[in-house]
Amino acid sequence: MHDADGNCCGHAPVHVHDADGACCGHAHTQGPRHIYVYSPSSAVIDKPAFKRGIARLRAMGHEVEIDADALSRDTRFAGDDATRLAAIHRAAASGADVALISRGGYGLGRLLPQIDYAAVAKAVERGTEFVGFSDFTAFQCALLARTGTRSWAGPALAGDFGAAEGIDDIMLDCFDDLLSGQGEGSGWRMPKEAARADGTPAVPETYIEGATLWGGNLAMIASLVGTPYLPEIKDGILFLEDVGEQPYRIERMLGQLLQAGVLGRQQAVVLGQFTGYKLQSVVQWLRTQIAAPVLTNLPFGHVETKVLLPVGAQVSLSVEGRDALIYWGHTH
């Protein structure tokens, strides 16, 4: 495990990025990659960000293919349902190394019954990595539930590669790791927390091996409860994030997952960034409801600095003091 200073703490070395950007020293040797950009959710409103993202990826030497309807619009969506469904299937048929969403927003939930999951799974088997977050969580969960196929929780084109202030270094390093097949894990430091009433640490020393990593946007996962598109993961590691949701709404959605039995089946719950509000009281409540450890401060969510996480992969999790590490080994 690598601590927040990049030092090894005794576990087998893996290629990780810590919350401060420390890398364990592998060279990024990937050549140009074929990246397919498509829009399965909301319409692209920020056209300059879209263009910046395309230009930056091309400046890195990558071949960027833009879906024919990537900039389409139908009310709030990037085209009507049939248009966006066809875009997903074109991404699967593209033969690209990465199928990258232009943005999140809303809309994928409407398409879940019509997606050809077998075609997407075959594309992944051939080497296409589907990457995205936010609304894309619905697609990722459905793909995992229907086929057991892995995808990647990670950046979107416009908001991340097209950010006006530039591309976040840690996010870019993690994306490069995906392209090169070198990424093996992500480490971060949790905040200082008071001990529990019985004197035990808020997050105990933990080691979990061979658990399914899954999760994403909390609102999207809660919306899938009771549908065939929520994976039935037992003894997994569930990671969650959200944006602009007040604490009582976060607690209500966590309560839904709790009462549906989802949280009680996990070996650990890892909370990413919940942008806009402090959630300490919610975290404390959640820790009284489940026996599994509840970790915080994972660098993932609607924030500039986000790691990439393999949704559906077998991973290990270790916690030593405030240092946490999720690692999975090579995925290529």
N, C-alpha and C positions, 0 to 999 in steps of 0.2 A: 504494500500500500504506500502511496506517496502522500505525504502530509502537505499542508498549505504552502510550505516552502520548497516543495519538490523533492524532499528527502525521502529515502526508502525506509519503511518501518518494519521490514522483516518478511513481508509476503513476497511471493514470486513477482518479479517486475512485469508490469504491463504498461502499454502505451496509453497514458491517461493525461487529461488536462485538468489541472486543479482550478479552483475558483479564482486564483490570481493569475491564471494563464500559464503556470509552469508546465513544461512538457518534459517527458522523460528522455528525450534525446534522439529519437528516430528522425532520420532525414525524410522529408516529403519528396518522393521521387516519382509521383504519378505524372504521366504525360497528359496530353489533351483528352478530354472526355466529351462524350455526346450527351448534352443536357436538353431534355424536352420540357418546355414550359407550357402549361395549360391552366385553365381556369374552371375548376369544378364547383365553385361556390359563388361568392358575391362578385359583382362587376368591379373591374379595376377602375377606381376613381382617380387615383394619383398616377396619371400617365407619365409625368417626368420621372417618378420613382421606378416605374416599370422599365422605362428606357435606360435609366442609369444602371439598373440591375443587369439588363441584357448586355450593355456596353462593358460593364466591369467583368462579367463572366467571359466575354469574348476577349477582353484585354488579357485575361489569364491564359488565353490560348485554347479555351474550350470551344467546341462546336455547339452553338445554341440554336435549337430548332424551336420556332414559335408556332404553337397550334393555330390553325386557321381562325378559330373563334376565341382566341385568348383575350381579345379586347371587345368582344361582343357584349351587348347589354339588353336585358329584358327586365323592366322594372328594377328591382334591387339586385338581380342576378346577372351572371356572366352568360347570358343567353337563357332561353327557356329550358325546361327540364331535358327535352330530347337533345338539345344542342350540347348541354353540359355532359350528359351521359355519353354522347358520341365522342366528346373530347377525352373522357377517361379511357374509353376503349381505343382511341387513336394513340394515347400515351402508352397503353399496354402493347400496342402493335408496333411502336416506333423503333424498337430495338435499341433505345437509348440506354446509356449507363445510369442516368438519373432522370426520373420523372418528377419535376419540381413544380409545385403549385405557385400560381402568381400571387395569391393572397387567400386568407381565410374568409371570415365573415359569417355567412349563413347560406345553406342550400343543399348540402350533401345529404342531410337526413331525408329529403324528399326523394332521393335517387336510390336509396339502399335496396329496395326490392327489385330494381331493374338492372343492377350492375352485374356484369358477367365475371363473377369472382374466379371462375376457373381460368379465364383468359388472363386475368391479372396475376394469378398464382403462377401460371406458365411463364409470364413475362419476368417475374421475379426469379424463377428457376433458371431462365436464360441469362440473367444478370442485370435486369433493370431494378434499380432501387427507388421505391416510391417515398418521397420526402415531403413533410409538411407538418403543420400543427394547427391548433385552434379548431375551426370547424372540420378540418381534415381528420380529427380524432374519430368522427363517426365512421368514415371510410376505413380507417385503420382497425377499429374494433370489429367492424363487420367482416373485413377481410380475415382477421384472426379467428373470429367465431365460425365463419363458414368454411375456411380452408386451412387454418393453422399457419398461414403464411406471414412471415416477418415483413415489417416495413420500418421506416425511420421517422421518429419524432424529431423534427429539426426545422430549419428556416423556411421562409417563403421568399419569393423573388423580390417583390416590391418593398416590403417593409424591412427586409434584412440586407439583401445584396444591393437594393436601391436606396438605402437610407441616405438622407441628405448629408449627414455628418460622417458618412463613410462606413465601411464594413467593420464590424467588431472583430478584433483579432482572434479571440478565443473561438468564436463561432466559426470563423473562416478556417482556423486550424483544425477544428473538429470536422468540418466539411471536407477539407483536404484529406483527413484521415479516412473518411468514408470512401473517397474516390480512390485512394491508394490501397485500401484494405488493411491499413496499419492500426486503425483505432481499436483499442482493446478495453477502454474503460473511461470513467469520469469520476474524479474525486473533488470534494469540496469540504469547506469548513462550516460547521453549524455554529449558530450564535451561542453565547454563554447563557445558560439557563439555571435557575435555582433548582436545587434538588427537590424530589418529591417529599411529601410529609413524613414518609418513613426513612428519609435520609438517602434513598437510592437515587442515582442520576436520572435526570429527565429522560435521557436516551441511554439505555444500558449498553455495555460492551456487547457487540453483536457479530455473529458470523453465520451467514446463510449461504448455502451452496446449491447450485442447480435449480434455481427458481425461475419461473416465467416472469419476465418483466413486461408490464403492460400499463396502459393508462393514457393520460393526456389531459384535455380540457374537462374540468369537473362538470360543467353544465351539459356538455355533450354526452358524457358517460351517464349522468343521471337521467338524461332524456331517453337512453336506450334500455333502461330497466323495464323488464316485462316484454321485451322484443327479442326476436331471434338473432339480433345483431350485437348483443352484449356477450362477450366471451365468458364462458363459465370456467374461470381460472381458480383452481384450488392450490393453496400453499404458494401463491405468487407474491410478487413485489409490485404494488400498485403505486404509480406516481401520478400526481395531480397538480394542476395549475388553473388559474383563471384570471380574468381582468375586469376591473370595474364593478365587482360584485361586493355589496356590503356584507359585513361579517354574519348578520343573521341569515342572509341568503346562502352563504357558504355553509353555515351550520345546518340549514334546512336540507341542502343537497347532500351533505355528508350523512345526515340523519336518514335520508331516503336510501342511500347505499347501505347504511348500517342495518336498517329494518328489513331491507331486501336480502340480507345475509351476505352481501358482497364483501364488506370490510372484515367480517369475522372469519372469512376463508383465506385471508392473506397472511403471509409471514411478516410483512412489513408494509407500512404506508409511508411514502416519501412525498412530502409537500414541496412543490417548487415555488415559483413566485406568484403571489396573488396581488397583482398590481392595484394600488390605489388605497389599500386599507391594511391596518395591523390586525393580526388574527390570533394573538397570544391566548385570549380567553377561549377561542374556538379550539385551538390546539390542546389546551389544558383539558377542556371538556372531552375531546376525542380520546385522549389518553385514559380517561376514566371508563370509556365504553368498550375498548378492545384490549386484548392482551398483547397484541403485536406492538413492536416499537413504532413510534411515529417520529420520523425524521423531518427536519425542516431545512429550508434555504438551498435546496437543489437549484443550481443555476439553469433553470429552464422555465419558459413561459413567454408572456408578451413583454419581453425585455430584450435589450440589445445583446447582452451576453447570454447565449444559450448554447448548451452542449447538445450533441445528437445522441439519441437513445434508441436502441433496437427494440421496437415493440414486437413482442412475441418470441424474443430470443431467451435462451437459458443463460442466466447471469448468476453472479455471486455478489453478496453485499457484506461489507465489513464496516464496523464502527469501532474506533479506538479513541476514547475521549470525545473531542469535538470533531474529529476527522472521520469523514465517511467516504466510502469508495464503492461504486458499482462497476463491476468488470465482467467481461464476456469473452475475451479472447478474439481471435480473428474471425470475421464473419464471411470472408470470401474463400 
